[in-house]
Amino acid sequence: MRNVLFVRNDGLFAVAYINTAGELIETQVGDDATIDWTHIVAVG
């Protein structure tokens, strides 16, 4: 399973993955990410 991070420039974010049935499953949602990000880098 690989998670994907979705982030808007206003701080709204969601972490999700696609299950074996092809459905998008959200694992975390919030609105307190740092605003105006310009880059997201994969780690781990």
C-alpha positions as CSV (number, residue, x, y, z in Angstrom):
1,M,0.0,0.0,0.0
2,R,1.3,3.4,-0.9
3,N,-0.3,6.6,0.4
4,V,-0.7,9.7,-1.7
5,L,-0.7,13.2,-0.2
6,F,-3.1,15.8,-1.7
7,V,-2.5,19.4,-0.7
8,R,-4.1,22.7,-1.6
9,N,-2.3,26.0,-1.2
10,D,-4.7,27.1,1.5
11,G,-3.7,24.3,3.9
12,L,-6.4,21.7,3.2
13,F,-4.9,18.2,2.8
14,A,-5.8,14.6,2.5
15,V,-3.8,11.3,2.7
16,A,-5.3,8.4,0.7
17,Y,-4.6,5.2,-1.1
18,I,-6.3,3.1,-3.7
19,N,-7.4,-0.3,-2.5
20,T,-7.5,-3.6,-4.6
21,A,-11.0,-2.8,-5.7
22,G,-9.9,0.5,-7.2
23,E,-11.5,2.7,-4.6
24,L,-9.8,5.8,-3.1
25,I,-9.6,5.4,0.7
26,E,-8.9,8.5,2.7
27,T,-6.8,7.8,5.8
28,Q,-6.3,11.3,7.1
29,V,-7.9,14.7,6.3
30,G,-7.2,18.2,7.7
31,D,-6.9,21.9,7.1
32,D,-3.8,22.8,9.1
33,A,-1.0,22.2,6.7
34,T,1.4,25.0,6.1
35,I,-0.1,27.4,3.5
36,D,1.5,28.2,0.1
37,W,3.7,25.1,-0.2
38,T,5.6,25.0,-3.4
39,H,7.1,21.5,-3.3
40,I,6.2,18.1,-1.8
41,V,9.0,15.5,-1.6
42,A,8.6,11.8,-1.2
43,V,10.5,10.3,1.8
44,G,10.9,6.9,3.2
